[in-house]
Amino acid sequence: MRRGRTGFRSGAALTAFALLGVAALSGCGSSDSDATTVTVFAAASLRQVFTELGAEYEDTHPGTKVVFSFAGSSDLAAQLNQGAPADVLATADAVNMDKVVTGGRITEQPQIFATNALTIVTPPGNPEHIASLADLSRPGLSLVVCAPQVPCGSATEQVTSAAGVTIAPVSEESSVSDVLAKVTTGQADAGVVYVTDAKQAGDKVVTVPFAESASVVNAYPIAVLSDTTSTSDARGFVALVTGADGRRALTAAGFGSP
């Protein structure tokens, strides 16, 4: 009988120990679930610099994870107005930011934090010898631009219209990153992108500046969504972008000042 009681007690002790282990693991899980996630919707042209700033924010805010969704500004606005969850929005123009404001997802005044202008890019060696905006009107040229509803596409339309240059692109892409990809992979003779994208591409492209680009400069606004569930960190990330550290990173990436 004693051995039976001892066995029962040992079994109970093991069971209790196991339950404590489960509780400890559950406690660890709860700690992980308490971590804050900040979801940032941002224009495709911000991918490199925002990724760097996100890592910087995480380093200075342990327990916070910054998650990005990069796309054309028009796509981001549409997703948010259809109810996609997010905490921060940064677009490449005021038009698409205003769509989200009108949709009721943003109730504060967006802040302009950067500017950007257009440039022409070609494959290495510039095989078609593109030297000016007017050269983009050459018959037979395989030109790729952004779609009109995308900020870089709208800016391209404005620049070419003002300069009296008629272009016939073979493709209109949904983001500036897609335009750049068509050029760097040899699928196009030339593309119109932002100066920041051309800088990021480095020797994968030849950059052809054109004076007319100064007539259309895109301003980039950023704002916290009104229904964010991470208000403090959402505002913290916006403060980083609009502050001195953000300005240094944006300038290094080729963006202009507001």
Rosetta silent file (secondary structure, phi, psi, omega in degrees, C-alpha in Angstrom):
SEQUENCE: MRRGRTGFRSGAALTAFALLGVAALSGCGSSDSDATTVTVFAAASLRQVFTELGAEYEDTHPGTKVVFSFAGSSDLAAQLNQGAPADVLATADAVNMDKVVTGGRITEQPQIFATNALTIVTPPGNPEHIASLADLSRPGLSLVVCAPQVPCGSATEQVTSAAGVTIAPVSEESSVSDVLAKVTTGQADAGVVYVTDAKQAGDKVVTVPFAESASVVNAYPIAVLSDTTSTSDARGFVALVTGADGRRALTAAGFGSP
SCORE:     score description
SCORE:     0.000 S_00000001
   1 L     0.000  -40.911 -178.978    0.000    0.000    0.000 S_00000001
   2 H   -62.384  -42.789  179.291    2.803    2.375    0.868 S_00000001
   3 H   -63.083  -34.739  177.122    4.417    1.766   -2.472 S_00000001
   4 H   -64.421  -43.875  179.477    1.071    2.438   -4.094 S_00000001
   5 H   -65.601  -40.836  179.823    0.695    5.748   -2.220 S_00000001
   6 H   -62.267  -43.282  178.832    4.282    6.715   -3.039 S_00000001
   7 H   -61.294  -40.260  179.858    3.686    5.993   -6.707 S_00000001
   8 H   -63.797  -43.927 -179.828    0.536    8.100   -6.660 S_00000001
   9 H   -63.677  -41.267  179.869    2.345   10.990   -5.003 S_00000001
  10 H   -63.192  -41.525  178.550    5.198   10.770   -7.511 S_00000001
  11 H   -63.110  -40.887 -179.933    2.715   10.757  -10.362 S_00000001
  12 H   -65.134  -38.503 -179.916    0.922   13.770   -8.926 S_00000001
  13 H   -65.386  -41.646  179.243    4.203   15.598   -8.521 S_00000001
  14 H   -64.166  -40.163  178.919    5.153   14.892  -12.128 S_00000001
  15 H   -62.594  -44.020  179.378    1.750   16.039  -13.305 S_00000001
  16 H   -62.307  -41.342  179.567    2.057   19.260  -11.321 S_00000001
  17 H   -62.982  -41.376  179.416    5.537   19.832  -12.723 S_00000001
  18 H   -63.074  -42.447  179.155    4.233   19.290  -16.254 S_00000001
  19 H   -63.036  -38.075  177.195    1.394   21.749  -15.678 S_00000001
  20 H   -64.043  -39.108  178.772    3.871   24.306  -14.400 S_00000001
  21 H   -63.426  -42.688  178.002    5.920   23.802  -17.563 S_00000001
  22 H   -62.350  -42.081  179.967    2.855   24.345  -19.744 S_00000001
  23 H   -62.507  -40.325 -179.901    1.982   27.456  -17.757 S_00000001
  24 H   -64.652  -41.890  178.388    5.508   28.783  -18.200 S_00000001
  25 H   -65.509  -38.047  178.627    5.345   28.192  -21.935 S_00000001
  26 H   -63.695  -37.462  178.871    1.933   29.816  -22.060 S_00000001
  27 H   -62.576  -39.919  178.399    3.384   32.791  -20.230 S_00000001
  28 H   -63.809  -39.862  179.084    6.085   33.095  -22.903 S_00000001
  29 H   -62.722  -40.251 -179.825    3.428   32.983  -25.590 S_00000001
  30 H   -64.040  -38.029  179.803    1.483   35.745  -23.920 S_00000001
  31 H   -62.850  -41.840  179.865    4.602   37.859  -23.789 S_00000001
  32 H   -64.113  -40.317 -176.810    5.124   37.413  -27.535 S_00000001
  33 H   -69.585  -18.131  179.752    1.517   38.246  -28.270 S_00000001
  34 L   -81.140   -8.188  179.155    1.899   41.466  -26.310 S_00000001
  35 L   -63.825  142.681 -178.521    4.500   42.745  -28.788 S_00000001
  36 E   -88.996  134.980  175.530    3.338   45.776  -30.755 S_00000001
  37 E  -116.452  129.037  176.774    3.127   45.641  -34.530 S_00000001
  38 E  -110.632  116.934 -179.577    2.991   48.821  -36.611 S_00000001
  39 E   -97.469  120.160 -176.815    1.742   48.260  -40.148 S_00000001
  40 E  -113.128  119.854  171.642    2.923   50.900  -42.591 S_00000001
  41 E   -91.177  123.461 -175.140    1.440   51.263  -46.086 S_00000001
  42 E  -141.156  147.914  178.056    4.002   53.120  -48.193 S_00000001
  43 E   -56.848  146.026 -176.010    4.615   54.107  -51.805 S_00000001
  44 H   -56.804  -32.279 -178.361    6.889   51.711  -53.697 S_00000001
  45 H   -69.170   -9.656 -179.438    9.549   54.394  -54.119 S_00000001
  46 H   -96.589    1.433 -170.600    9.999   54.445  -50.324 S_00000001
  47 H   -52.755  -54.106 -174.105   10.897   50.764  -50.004 S_00000001
  48 H   -65.633  -51.036 -175.087   14.637   51.082  -49.350 S_00000001
  49 H   -70.505  -36.588  178.696   14.652   54.100  -47.054 S_00000001
  50 H   -70.787  -34.667  176.487   11.561   53.077  -45.071 S_00000001
  51 H   -61.297  -40.831  177.728   12.945   49.568  -44.568 S_00000001
  52 H   -65.721  -43.747 -179.619   16.057   51.154  -43.068 S_00000001
  53 H   -68.141  -33.334  177.212   14.007   53.498  -40.872 S_00000001
  54 H   -63.869  -42.130  178.082   11.802   50.611  -39.758 S_00000001
  55 H   -64.804  -38.475  178.035   14.850   48.681  -38.582 S_00000001
  56 H   -64.321  -41.372 -179.889   16.086   51.784  -36.771 S_00000001
  57 H   -65.218  -41.176  179.262   12.726   52.203  -35.022 S_00000001
  58 H   -63.660  -38.229  179.743   12.711   48.558  -33.924 S_00000001
  59 H   -62.570  -37.035 -177.186   16.255   48.916  -32.512 S_00000001
  60 H   -93.286   -2.964  178.879   15.223   51.859  -30.352 S_00000001
  61 L  -135.042   75.157 -179.735   11.828   50.378  -29.393 S_00000001
  62 L   -54.231  137.831 -179.749   12.335   46.775  -28.224 S_00000001
  63 L    92.323   -2.670  178.502    9.161   44.729  -28.517 S_00000001
  64 E  -112.703  133.381  178.519    7.870   46.698  -31.505 S_00000001
  65 E  -116.102  127.888  177.634    7.781   45.277  -35.024 S_00000001
  66 E  -101.936  119.280 -177.861    7.360   47.525  -38.066 S_00000001
  67 E  -113.030  133.713 -176.356    5.707   45.715  -40.974 S_00000001
  68 E  -112.416  149.412  168.454    5.506   47.281  -44.436 S_00000001
  69 E  -127.783  107.666 -178.344    3.225   46.979  -47.429 S_00000001
  70 E  -101.767  133.617  178.816    4.814   48.690  -50.444 S_00000001
  71 E  -166.388  179.373  173.444    2.812   49.353  -53.619 S_00000001
  72 L   -63.489  143.797 -175.737    1.662   52.085  -55.949 S_00000001
  73 H   -57.238  -36.991 -179.898   -0.040   54.873  -53.996 S_00000001
  74 H   -65.767  -37.247  177.225   -3.345   54.402  -55.857 S_00000001
  75 H   -66.932  -41.291  179.246   -3.400   50.700  -54.911 S_00000001
  76 H   -62.364  -44.449  179.270   -2.668   51.522  -51.277 S_00000001
  77 H   -61.350  -43.323  179.811   -5.480   54.085  -51.150 S_00000001
  78 H   -63.219  -43.541  179.958   -7.921   51.616  -52.679 S_00000001
  79 H   -61.725  -43.764 -179.136   -6.954   48.885  -50.213 S_00000001
  80 H   -67.244  -40.397  179.433   -7.391   51.183  -47.222 S_00000001
  81 H   -71.660  -13.297  173.973  -10.740   52.487  -48.403 S_00000001
  82 L   -94.474    2.923  173.811  -11.840   48.868  -48.762 S_00000001
  83 L   103.735    6.690  179.447  -10.997   48.277  -45.094 S_00000001
  84 L   -59.954  134.345 -179.877   -7.450   46.908  -45.101 S_00000001
  85 L   -74.757  135.963  177.616   -5.943   47.215  -41.593 S_00000001
  86 L  -163.703  166.442 -178.977   -2.980   49.565  -41.215 S_00000001
  87 L  -115.243  -32.180 -176.685   -1.531   52.125  -38.833 S_00000001
  88 E  -137.184  143.541  174.455    0.405   54.551  -41.054 S_00000001
  89 E  -127.103  132.499  174.194    0.097   55.652  -44.683 S_00000001
  90 E  -130.978  118.584 -178.069    2.804   57.376  -46.748 S_00000001
  91 L  -113.325  168.694 -179.388    2.013   58.172  -50.378 S_00000001
  92 L   -94.257    8.798  175.957    3.950   59.696  -53.270 S_00000001
  93 L  -162.545  165.858  179.838    1.372   62.432  -53.818 S_00000001
  94 H   -78.579  -27.870 -176.282   -1.399   64.346  -52.077 S_00000001
  95 H   -58.101  -49.242 -178.255   -4.116   63.089  -54.437 S_00000001
  96 H   -74.769  -30.239  172.554   -4.054   59.515  -53.173 S_00000001
  97 H   -63.970  -41.850  179.946   -3.629   60.578  -49.559 S_00000001
  98 H   -61.989  -31.169  177.423   -6.730   62.764  -49.984 S_00000001
  99 H   -61.437  -38.620 -179.035   -8.690   59.718  -51.171 S_00000001
 100 H   -76.001  -34.511  175.060   -8.081   58.044  -47.818 S_00000001
 101 H   -63.223  -47.034  179.081   -8.904   61.243  -45.932 S_00000001
 102 H   -62.925  -34.429  178.617  -12.161   61.504  -47.866 S_00000001
 103 L   -72.453   -8.167  175.796  -12.824   57.823  -47.148 S_00000001
 104 L    90.174    1.813 -179.178  -12.699   58.587  -43.420 S_00000001
 105 L   -83.251  -16.117  177.516   -9.662   56.448  -42.531 S_00000001
 106 L  -129.433  126.159 -178.007   -7.509   59.515  -41.819 S_00000001
 107 L  -116.793   -7.695  178.551   -8.812   62.450  -39.807 S_00000001
 108 L   -95.467  169.726  178.514   -5.588   64.317  -38.996 S_00000001
 109 L   -79.642  117.286  177.523   -3.625   66.678  -41.242 S_00000001
 110 L   -61.715  150.187  179.438   -1.023   64.669  -43.218 S_00000001
 111 E  -106.729  132.127  174.387    2.566   65.931  -42.999 S_00000001
 112 E   -79.389  125.310 -175.520    4.741   66.452  -46.070 S_00000001
 113 E  -119.924  -10.383 -178.469    8.098   64.790  -45.346 S_00000001
 114 E  -163.942  166.134  173.912    9.887   64.567  -48.720 S_00000001
 115 E  -132.588  162.182 -178.594    9.816   65.463  -52.401 S_00000001
 116 E  -152.546  150.761  179.803   10.833   63.582  -55.519 S_00000001
 117 L  -130.594  167.493 -176.570   11.271   64.305  -59.223 S_00000001
 118 E   -89.328  157.924  170.928   11.401   62.252  -62.403 S_00000001
 119 E  -151.447  166.330  177.625   14.310   61.089  -64.496 S_00000001
 120 E   -99.790  139.849  173.941   14.834   58.782  -67.470 S_00000001
 121 E  -125.215  147.730  176.954   16.615   55.456  -67.090 S_00000001
 122 E  -132.659  166.674  173.074   17.960   53.121  -69.775 S_00000001
 123 L   -62.866  161.806  178.800   19.764   49.768  -69.698 S_00000001
 124 L   -52.222  136.853 -179.493   23.547   49.921  -69.188 S_00000001
 125 L    89.405  -12.291  179.627   25.293   51.522  -72.132 S_00000001
 126 L    47.083   63.882 -174.160   22.162   53.413  -73.186 S_00000001
 127 L   -55.323  -32.222 -178.202   21.834   51.380  -76.435 S_00000001
 128 L   -91.989    4.448  176.500   19.238   53.736  -77.945 S_00000001
 129 L    53.968   48.834  176.494   21.307   56.830  -77.096 S_00000001
 130 L   -72.307  127.261 -178.004   18.503   58.572  -75.208 S_00000001
 131 L  -128.359   -8.845 -176.162   19.658   62.088  -74.344 S_00000001
 132 L  -155.924  169.851  176.654   16.496   64.102  -73.717 S_00000001
 133 L   -62.537  -39.153 -179.372   12.791   63.956  -72.936 S_00000001
 134 H   -60.626  -29.092 -179.452   12.041   64.537  -76.631 S_00000001
 135 H   -64.694  -20.028 -179.001   13.921   61.345  -77.503 S_00000001
 136 H   -71.392   -9.861  179.818   11.188   59.335  -75.770 S_00000001
 137 H   -91.404    1.687 -178.651    8.872   60.143  -78.693 S_00000001
 138 L   -60.567  134.108  175.587   10.978   58.204  -81.210 S_00000001
 139 L   -60.854  138.744  177.137    8.992   55.667  -83.245 S_00000001
 140 L    84.536   -5.689  179.560    9.802   52.083  -82.320 S_00000001
 141 L   -74.322  130.736  177.041   11.235   52.960  -78.907 S_00000001
 142 L   -86.305   94.278 -175.664   10.244   50.484  -76.210 S_00000001
 143 E  -107.981  136.503  177.386    9.248   52.909  -73.442 S_00000001
 144 E  -122.024  134.331  179.171    7.759   51.950  -70.068 S_00000001
 145 E  -136.145  175.262  174.323    6.080   54.417  -67.685 S_00000001
 146 E   -80.188  152.407  176.390    3.775   54.345  -64.676 S_00000001
 147 L   -64.634  152.115 -175.210    0.019   54.178  -65.205 S_00000001
 148 L   -57.182  -31.508 -178.000   -1.758   57.574  -65.071 S_00000001
 149 L   -77.351  -11.878  178.215   -3.453   56.868  -61.724 S_00000001
 150 L   -90.047  140.925 -177.428   -0.068   56.271  -60.079 S_00000001
 151 H   -48.472  -44.098 -179.592    1.791   59.413  -58.902 S_00000001
 152 H   -68.106  -28.859  177.199    4.822   58.795  -61.144 S_00000001
 153 H   -73.648  -40.895  176.666    2.465   58.252  -64.085 S_00000001
 154 H   -62.176  -42.903  179.440    0.522   61.416  -63.382 S_00000001
 155 H   -65.038  -37.716  178.416    3.777   63.354  -63.133 S_00000001
 156 H   -63.640  -43.370  177.575    4.979   61.853  -66.420 S_00000001
 157 H   -60.351  -44.070 -178.620    1.779   62.935  -68.145 S_00000001
 158 H   -64.859  -42.930 -178.107    2.120   66.465  -66.774 S_00000001
 159 H   -66.057  -48.398 -177.886    5.768   66.788  -67.776 S_00000001
 160 H   -67.251  -36.919  178.909    5.350   65.469  -71.311 S_00000001
 161 H   -64.648  -46.069 -179.136    2.188   67.496  -71.881 S_00000001
 162 H   -64.151  -32.351 -178.174    3.825   70.725  -70.713 S_00000001
 163 H   -87.414   -6.621 -178.866    6.860   70.019  -72.919 S_00000001
 164 L    71.185   27.943 -179.558    4.740   69.132  -75.942 S_00000001
 165 L  -102.825  124.246  179.069    6.278   65.670  -76.145 S_00000001
 166 L   -99.271  121.799 -179.444    4.028   62.828  -77.314 S_00000001
 167 L  -114.889  156.121  178.393    4.988   59.397  -76.049 S_00000001
 168 L  -132.347   76.603 -177.020    3.617   55.944  -76.875 S_00000001
 169 L   -63.366  145.878  177.211    4.652   53.620  -74.029 S_00000001
 170 L   -83.616  -14.014  179.894    4.520   49.884  -74.646 S_00000001
 171 E  -155.382  141.663  174.317    3.543   49.342  -71.006 S_00000001
 172 E  -120.071  114.472 -171.872    2.020   51.328  -68.132 S_00000001
 173 E   -94.678  159.313 -177.009    2.943   49.838  -64.765 S_00000001
 174 L   -83.805   -7.305  176.326    1.159   49.987  -61.409 S_00000001
 175 L  -154.123  157.251 -179.849    4.271   51.141  -59.526 S_00000001
 176 H   -65.731  -29.037  177.481    7.570   52.854  -60.219 S_00000001
 177 H   -63.446  -35.999  179.165    9.386   49.723  -59.030 S_00000001
 178 H   -68.757  -37.359  176.284    7.781   47.768  -61.858 S_00000001
 179 H   -61.723  -48.234 -179.306    8.950   50.347  -64.404 S_00000001
 180 H   -60.013  -40.763 -178.979   12.490   50.114  -63.083 S_00000001
 181 H   -63.284  -37.794  179.114   12.371   46.316  -63.191 S_00000001
 182 H   -63.593  -34.957  179.939   11.376   46.347  -66.867 S_00000001
 183 H   -76.797  -45.737 -176.479   14.445   48.447  -67.663 S_00000001
 184 H   -68.405  -22.167  178.750   16.941   46.582  -65.479 S_00000001
 185 L   -96.468    6.937  175.603   15.855   43.237  -66.947 S_00000001
 186 L    78.082   15.895 -179.588   16.239   44.474  -70.516 S_00000001
 187 L   -87.827   -4.880 -179.970   12.527   44.436  -71.338 S_00000001
 188 L  -144.642  151.251  177.396   12.495   48.135  -72.244 S_00000001
 189 L   -78.814  -26.307 -178.067   14.730   50.637  -74.009 S_00000001
 190 E  -162.773  157.495  176.838   13.856   53.365  -71.511 S_00000001
 191 E  -147.166  157.432  176.214   11.655   54.131  -68.543 S_00000001
 192 E  -110.437  118.265 -177.149   10.559   57.170  -66.558 S_00000001
 193 E  -134.615 -179.174  174.519   11.113   56.767  -62.806 S_00000001
 194 E   -80.844  154.163  178.348   11.931   58.867  -59.769 S_00000001
 195 H   -59.618  -30.695  179.699   15.499   60.046  -59.223 S_00000001
 196 H   -67.109  -38.270  179.282   15.544   58.001  -56.005 S_00000001
 197 H   -68.568  -39.758  177.605   14.792   54.772  -57.873 S_00000001
 198 H   -62.936  -40.810  179.673   17.504   55.520  -60.426 S_00000001
 199 H   -64.499  -42.240  179.866   19.977   56.162  -57.616 S_00000001
 200 H   -63.846  -35.222 -178.375   19.032   52.916  -55.897 S_00000001
 201 H   -69.447  -23.254  177.775   19.514   50.954  -59.132 S_00000001
 202 H    60.247 -131.855 -176.018   23.133   52.135  -59.386 S_00000001
 203 H   -80.862    8.198  175.041   25.050   50.737  -62.352 S_00000001
 204 H   -76.234  -14.113  179.443   22.106   48.576  -63.397 S_00000001
 205 L  -139.347  164.034  167.799   20.850   51.612  -65.345 S_00000001
 206 E  -105.577  129.810 -179.820   22.062   54.754  -67.061 S_00000001
 207 E   -95.131  130.987  179.625   20.353   57.859  -65.694 S_00000001
 208 E  -120.444   93.544  179.193   19.369   60.581  -68.165 S_00000001
 209 L   -66.090  152.274  174.500   18.285   63.763  -66.324 S_00000001
 210 L  -140.740  136.933 -172.298   16.034   66.206  -68.163 S_00000001
 211 H   -59.857  -31.577 -176.688   15.408   69.833  -67.253 S_00000001
 212 H   -62.591  -19.352 -177.488   11.624   69.594  -67.721 S_00000001
 213 H   -64.319  -23.439 -179.254   11.358   67.382  -64.626 S_00000001
 214 H   -66.341  -17.602 -178.159   11.767   70.452  -62.411 S_00000001
 215 H   -78.511  -17.036  179.809    8.289   71.606  -63.448 S_00000001
 216 L  -133.930  103.606  179.875    6.581   68.680  -61.683 S_00000001
 217 L  -116.280  124.842 -178.801    7.867   67.718  -58.239 S_00000001
 218 E   -83.527  133.281  174.943    5.907   65.220  -56.156 S_00000001
 219 E   -99.474  135.800 -176.703    5.373   65.935  -52.448 S_00000001
 220 E  -103.547  115.093  176.586    5.139   62.905  -50.138 S_00000001
 221 E   -98.504  155.395  177.308    2.647   63.072  -47.227 S_00000001
 222 E  -136.799  146.473 -179.389    2.448   60.738  -44.221 S_00000001
 223 E  -157.396  156.591  174.841   -0.312   60.274  -41.640 S_00000001
 224 E   -90.526  134.561  178.351   -1.545   57.971  -38.878 S_00000001
 225 L   -71.432  143.731 -173.806   -4.802   56.172  -39.598 S_00000001
 226 L   -67.401  -24.372 -178.192   -7.615   57.138  -37.265 S_00000001
 227 L  -102.991   21.962  177.807   -8.465   53.525  -36.410 S_00000001
 228 L   -59.494  146.400  175.538   -4.932   52.429  -35.573 S_00000001
 229 L  -103.341    4.158  179.739   -4.593   50.025  -32.662 S_00000001
 230 L  -131.070   56.361 -172.181   -0.967   51.064  -32.079 S_00000001
 231 H   -54.384  -48.609 -175.370   -1.327   54.821  -31.710 S_00000001
 232 H   -61.353  -48.673 -178.360    1.836   55.481  -29.710 S_00000001
 233 H   -74.629  -30.469  175.888    4.188   53.543  -31.999 S_00000001
 234 H   -62.621  -45.430  177.900    2.415   54.703  -35.156 S_00000001
 235 H   -68.817  -32.217  178.002    3.033   58.303  -34.110 S_00000001
 236 H   -65.110  -40.616  178.766    6.539   57.356  -33.058 S_00000001
 237 H   -67.636  -41.308  177.714    7.361   56.035  -36.516 S_00000001
 238 H   -61.357  -39.892  178.882    5.914   59.152  -38.166 S_00000001
 239 H   -63.541  -36.170  177.390    8.033   61.276  -35.804 S_00000001
 240 H   -65.582  -45.949 -178.959   11.135   59.343  -36.891 S_00000001
 241 H   -62.102  -42.333 -175.599   10.356   59.864  -40.581 S_00000001
 242 H   -87.683   -7.247 -178.571    9.670   63.578  -40.189 S_00000001
 243 L   -89.229 -170.000 -175.579   12.490   64.211  -37.730 S_00000001
 244 H   -62.735  -41.849 -179.926   16.221   64.793  -38.141 S_00000001
 245 H   -65.804  -41.057  177.572   17.141   61.101  -38.490 S_00000001
 246 H   -63.962  -41.869  179.926   14.470   60.582  -41.105 S_00000001
 247 H   -60.693  -41.624  179.389   15.599   63.670  -43.007 S_00000001
 248 H   -63.601  -44.311 -179.416   19.188   62.394  -43.116 S_00000001
 249 H   -65.988  -40.938 -179.906   18.094   58.985  -44.403 S_00000001
 250 H   -66.847  -40.840  178.526   15.775   60.492  -47.007 S_00000001
 251 H   -64.158  -42.331  178.952   18.439   62.904  -48.243 S_00000001
 252 H   -62.888  -29.739  179.478   20.946   60.057  -48.540 S_00000001
 253 L   -82.850   -6.825  177.713   18.377   58.157  -50.632 S_00000001
 254 L   102.694    1.873  178.320   18.010   61.112  -52.992 S_00000001
 255 L   -76.291  149.336  176.300   14.742   62.614  -51.772 S_00000001
 256 E   -87.176  166.884  177.390   14.340   66.376  -51.636 S_00000001
 257 L   -75.926  154.227  178.331   13.273   68.385  -48.604 S_00000001
 258 L   -58.892    0.000    0.000    9.585   69.243  -48.095 S_00000001
